[in-house]
Amino acid sequence: MRRSRFSRSQRLTIVQGILCIVVIIVILQLWLFTATVNAYLGGDTAILLPAALASLIGLLLNVGLLWYLYALDR
C-alpha cells in the first residue's frame, strides 16, 4: 500500500484553500464580464481583447488548480 504525501486533514485544508482561490477567480471573472459589457455598450470596443485575455488567464488558473487537485488525489 502506497502512503500519501499528505494526511487526510492536510488534503482537506489544501482543497478548501483551492476552493477559496477558485471562488475569488470566478468572482473576478464575473466582475470583468460585467465591466466589459458595460464598456462595450458604451461604445468602447478596444477593451474586448484585453478582457478576453484576462478571462482566459483566469480559466487557465482554474484548470491548473483542478489539475493539481486531481494529482493530489492520486
Backbone as JSON Lines, residues from 0, in Angstrom:
{"i":0,"aa":"M","n":[0.84,-1.18,0.0],"ca":[0.0,0.0,0.0],"c":[0.89,1.25,0.0]}
{"i":1,"aa":"R","n":[0.57,2.17,-0.86],"ca":[1.35,3.39,-1.0],"c":[0.83,4.46,-0.04]}
{"i":2,"aa":"R","n":[1.72,5.08,0.66],"ca":[1.33,6.13,1.6],"c":[1.21,7.46,0.87]}
{"i":3,"aa":"S","n":[0.23,8.22,1.24],"ca":[0.02,9.54,0.66],"c":[1.02,10.53,1.26]}
{"i":4,"aa":"R","n":[1.35,11.55,0.48],"ca":[2.27,12.58,0.98],"c":[1.62,13.42,2.07]}
{"i":5,"aa":"F","n":[0.3,13.56,2.02],"ca":[-0.42,14.39,2.98],"c":[-1.44,13.54,3.71]}
{"i":6,"aa":"S","n":[-1.69,13.91,4.96],"ca":[-2.75,13.23,5.71],"c":[-4.1,13.75,5.23]}
{"i":7,"aa":"R","n":[-5.15,13.1,5.68],"ca":[-6.49,13.47,5.25],"c":[-6.83,14.92,5.63]}
{"i":8,"aa":"S","n":[-6.46,15.33,6.84],"ca":[-6.77,16.69,7.28],"c":[-5.96,17.72,6.49]}
{"i":9,"aa":"Q","n":[-4.73,17.37,6.13],"ca":[-3.92,18.29,5.33],"c":[-4.5,18.44,3.92]}
{"i":10,"aa":"R","n":[-4.94,17.31,3.33],"ca":[-5.56,17.39,2.0],"c":[-6.84,18.22,2.04]}
{"i":11,"aa":"L","n":[-7.61,18.08,3.11],"ca":[-8.84,18.86,3.25],"c":[-8.53,20.35,3.31]}
{"i":12,"aa":"T","n":[-7.49,20.71,4.03],"ca":[-7.09,22.11,4.1],"c":[-6.65,22.63,2.74]}
{"i":13,"aa":"I","n":[-5.9,21.82,1.99],"ca":[-5.47,22.22,0.65],"c":[-6.67,22.4,-0.26]}
{"i":14,"aa":"V","n":[-7.62,21.48,-0.2],"ca":[-8.82,21.57,-1.04],"c":[-9.64,22.81,-0.69]}
{"i":15,"aa":"Q","n":[-9.77,23.12,0.58],"ca":[-10.51,24.31,0.98],"c":[-9.8,25.58,0.5]}
{"i":16,"aa":"G","n":[-8.48,25.6,0.55],"ca":[-7.72,26.75,0.04],"c":[-7.91,26.91,-1.45]}
{"i":17,"aa":"I","n":[-7.86,25.79,-2.19],"ca":[-8.07,25.84,-3.64],"c":[-9.47,26.33,-3.94]}
{"i":18,"aa":"L","n":[-10.46,25.87,-3.19],"ca":[-11.84,26.31,-3.4],"c":[-11.97,27.81,-3.18]}
{"i":19,"aa":"C","n":[-11.33,28.35,-2.17],"ca":[-11.38,29.8,-1.93],"c":[-10.75,30.57,-3.09]}
{"i":20,"aa":"I","n":[-9.63,30.08,-3.59],"ca":[-8.98,30.74,-4.73],"c":[-9.87,30.69,-5.97]}
{"i":21,"aa":"V","n":[-10.5,29.54,-6.21],"ca":[-11.39,29.4,-7.37],"c":[-12.57,30.36,-7.25]}
{"i":22,"aa":"V","n":[-13.14,30.48,-6.07],"ca":[-14.27,31.41,-5.88],"c":[-13.83,32.84,-6.16]}
{"i":23,"aa":"I","n":[-12.65,33.22,-5.69],"ca":[-12.15,34.58,-5.94],"c":[-11.95,34.81,-7.44]}
{"i":24,"aa":"I","n":[-11.37,33.83,-8.14],"ca":[-11.15,33.97,-9.58],"c":[-12.47,34.08,-10.33]}
{"i":25,"aa":"V","n":[-13.45,33.28,-9.96],"ca":[-14.76,33.33,-10.63],"c":[-15.44,34.67,-10.38]}
{"i":26,"aa":"I","n":[-15.36,35.18,-9.16],"ca":[-15.95,36.49,-8.87],"c":[-15.26,37.57,-9.69]}
{"i":27,"aa":"L","n":[-13.92,37.49,-9.81],"ca":[-13.2,38.45,-10.64],"c":[-13.61,38.34,-12.11]}
{"i":28,"aa":"Q","n":[-13.83,37.13,-12.58],"ca":[-14.26,36.95,-13.97],"c":[-15.67,37.51,-14.19]}
{"i":29,"aa":"L","n":[-16.54,37.33,-13.22],"ca":[-17.89,37.91,-13.34],"c":[-17.83,39.43,-13.34]}
{"i":30,"aa":"W","n":[-16.99,40.01,-12.48],"ca":[-16.82,41.46,-12.47],"c":[-16.25,41.94,-13.8]}
{"i":31,"aa":"L","n":[-15.26,41.22,-14.31],"ca":[-14.64,41.58,-15.6],"c":[-15.67,41.52,-16.72]}
{"i":32,"aa":"F","n":[-16.5,40.5,-16.72],"ca":[-17.55,40.37,-17.74],"c":[-18.52,41.55,-17.67]}
{"i":33,"aa":"T","n":[-18.94,41.89,-16.45],"ca":[-19.88,43.0,-16.28],"c":[-19.26,44.31,-16.74]}
{"i":34,"aa":"A","n":[-18.02,44.56,-16.36],"ca":[-17.35,45.79,-16.77],"c":[-17.13,45.83,-18.27]}
{"i":35,"aa":"T","n":[-16.82,44.69,-18.87],"ca":[-16.59,44.63,-20.31],"c":[-17.88,44.89,-21.08]}
{"i":36,"aa":"V","n":[-18.97,44.28,-20.65],"ca":[-20.25,44.51,-21.32],"c":[-20.67,45.97,-21.17]}
{"i":37,"aa":"N","n":[-20.47,46.54,-20.0],"ca":[-20.8,47.94,-19.78],"c":[-19.98,48.85,-20.7]}
{"i":38,"aa":"A","n":[-18.69,48.57,-20.81],"ca":[-17.83,49.38,-21.69],"c":[-18.21,49.19,-23.15]}
{"i":39,"aa":"Y","n":[-18.51,47.96,-23.54],"ca":[-18.88,47.69,-24.92],"c":[-20.18,48.4,-25.3]}
{"i":40,"aa":"L","n":[-21.15,48.36,-24.39],"ca":[-22.42,49.03,-24.66],"c":[-22.25,50.55,-24.67]}
{"i":41,"aa":"G","n":[-21.19,51.03,-24.01],"ca":[-20.89,52.45,-24.04],"c":[-20.1,52.87,-25.27]}
{"i":42,"aa":"G","n":[-19.77,51.91,-26.13],"ca":[-19.08,52.22,-27.37],"c":[-17.59,51.96,-27.37]}
{"i":43,"aa":"D","n":[-17.04,51.46,-26.28],"ca":[-15.61,51.19,-26.19],"c":[-15.34,49.75,-26.62]}
{"i":44,"aa":"T","n":[-14.86,49.57,-27.85],"ca":[-14.58,48.22,-28.34],"c":[-13.13,47.8,-28.13]}
{"i":45,"aa":"A","n":[-12.28,48.73,-27.72],"ca":[-10.86,48.41,-27.52],"c":[-10.65,47.52,-26.3]}
{"i":46,"aa":"I","n":[-11.62,47.43,-25.44],"ca":[-11.49,46.68,-24.2],"c":[-11.74,45.18,-24.4]}
{"i":47,"aa":"L","n":[-12.28,44.8,-25.54],"ca":[-12.7,43.42,-25.74],"c":[-11.53,42.43,-25.72]}
{"i":48,"aa":"L","n":[-10.48,42.7,-26.44],"ca":[-9.34,41.77,-26.5],"c":[-8.62,41.65,-25.15]}
{"i":49,"aa":"P","n":[-8.29,42.76,-24.48],"ca":[-7.64,42.6,-23.17],"c":[-8.53,41.88,-22.15]}
{"i":50,"aa":"A","n":[-9.82,42.13,-22.21],"ca":[-10.73,41.45,-21.28],"c":[-10.8,39.96,-21.58]}
{"i":51,"aa":"A","n":[-10.82,39.6,-22.86],"ca":[-10.85,38.19,-23.23],"c":[-9.56,37.49,-22.79]}
{"i":52,"aa":"L","n":[-8.43,38.16,-22.94],"ca":[-7.16,37.57,-22.49],"c":[-7.11,37.41,-20.98]}
{"i":53,"aa":"A","n":[-7.61,38.39,-20.26],"ca":[-7.64,38.29,-18.79],"c":[-8.56,37.16,-18.34]}
{"i":54,"aa":"S","n":[-9.68,37.0,-19.02],"ca":[-10.59,35.91,-18.69],"c":[-9.97,34.56,-19.03]}
{"i":55,"aa":"L","n":[-9.22,34.5,-20.11],"ca":[-8.53,33.27,-20.47],"c":[-7.48,32.9,-19.41]}
{"i":56,"aa":"I","n":[-6.8,33.89,-18.89],"ca":[-5.83,33.64,-17.82],"c":[-6.54,33.08,-16.58]}
{"i":57,"aa":"G","n":[-7.71,33.63,-16.26],"ca":[-8.49,33.1,-15.14],"c":[-8.91,31.66,-15.37]}
{"i":58,"aa":"L","n":[-9.3,31.35,-16.6],"ca":[-9.66,29.98,-16.94],"c":[-8.46,29.05,-16.79]}
{"i":59,"aa":"L","n":[-7.32,29.48,-17.28],"ca":[-6.12,28.64,-17.18],"c":[-5.7,28.43,-15.73]}
{"i":60,"aa":"L","n":[-5.86,29.45,-14.9],"ca":[-5.57,29.29,-13.47],"c":[-6.5,28.25,-12.83]}
{"i":61,"aa":"N","n":[-7.78,28.31,-13.16],"ca":[-8.73,27.35,-12.61],"c":[-8.45,25.94,-13.11]}
{"i":62,"aa":"V","n":[-8.1,25.8,-14.38],"ca":[-7.77,24.47,-14.93],"c":[-6.51,23.94,-14.26]}
{"i":63,"aa":"G","n":[-5.52,24.8,-14.02],"ca":[-4.31,24.39,-13.33],"c":[-4.59,23.93,-11.91]}
{"i":64,"aa":"L","n":[-5.47,24.63,-11.22],"ca":[-5.83,24.22,-9.86],"c":[-6.58,22.89,-9.88]}
{"i":65,"aa":"L","n":[-7.44,22.68,-10.87],"ca":[-8.15,21.41,-10.99],"c":[-7.16,20.28,-11.27]}
{"i":66,"aa":"W","n":[-6.19,20.54,-12.14],"ca":[-5.16,19.54,-12.44],"c":[-4.38,19.19,-11.17]}
{"i":67,"aa":"Y","n":[-4.04,20.19,-10.38],"ca":[-3.33,19.95,-9.12],"c":[-4.19,19.13,-8.16]}
{"i":68,"aa":"L","n":[-5.48,19.42,-8.15],"ca":[-6.39,18.69,-7.27],"c":[-6.47,17.22,-7.67]}
{"i":69,"aa":"Y","n":[-6.54,16.93,-8.97],"ca":[-6.54,15.54,-9.41],"c":[-5.21,14.85,-9.07]}
{"i":70,"aa":"A","n":[-4.1,15.56,-9.22],"ca":[-2.8,14.99,-8.89],"c":[-2.68,14.74,-7.38]}
{"i":71,"aa":"L","n":[-3.32,15.57,-6.59],"ca":[-3.3,15.41,-5.14],"c":[-4.04,14.16,-4.71]}
{"i":72,"aa":"D","n":[-5.07,13.78,-5.47],"ca":[-5.9,12.62,-5.11],"c":[-5.23,11.31,-5.49]}
{"i":73,"aa":"R","n":[-4.25,11.35,-6.38],"ca":[-3.59,10.1,-6.8],"c":[-2.7,9.54,-5.75]}
